[in-house]
Amino acid sequence: MTPENQHDHHHDHHQLGTPELSRFWILFIFSLASGLQGLQWITFSSFPTNLAEKYLPSLNEQTLQTLLQEGPIMYLILCAPAAWLVSSSTLGLRQSVLLSVWLGVIATFLRACPSWLYTEEERQSNPSLGWYIHAGQIVNAGMAPLTQVAPSLLAQVWFPVRERGSATGIARISNAMGRGVAYFLGPWVVQTSGKKSSGVSNLFIFDL
């Protein structure tokens, strides 16, 4: 056995000693954070455009398309810095995941602010309130690189070699699963509300 193989074997043996529930709990929390980011980002595609306009007049079809484009744009800008932060001693994996969770909370709070701070009449007469939605979407997009560049590192740190492929796959696909859930959750929350415009408001609050 070469020194490199001995090192890998020792590293693998050490990781096997990690409590079973601990590493899967960490994988679950990470996957949940990533899934919620995807769910929140795709919110505006999960219900008809006319309902978004009833919630805020500025949320027309063109604005909704812009909101969806803000995600990929922010990802391109932040992907490289996020990869450096996750793997560096400056922030590291744990702090990067915590940062992404806080960004998700802030993003959802911003999107829910028009529902909490303004009445329906005030929302209809004040189109400038759309900045809350844009700010929330941009912050949510800033969360994505931190969760999407980290799955392989998470698997390497917490899982033995034989489990790394599965752990990486679960962590990586969780974001897409969150987007899939949004297509069921969004229409359900909106349709079960008495007023359709309040249904969009309830959806943002439910996300939080």
Secondary structure, DSSP 8 states (H G I E B T S, - for coil): --HHHHHHHHHHHHHHTS-HHHHHHHHHHHHHHHHHHHHHHTGGGSS-HHHHHHH-TT--HHHHHHHHHHHHHHHHHHHHHHHHHHHSSSSHHHHHHHHHHHHHHHHHHHHHHHHHHS-HHHHHH-GGGHHHHHHHHHHHHHHHHHHHS-HHHHHHHHS-HHHHHHHHHHHHHHHHHHHHHHHHHHHHHHHTSSSHHHHHHHHHHHH-
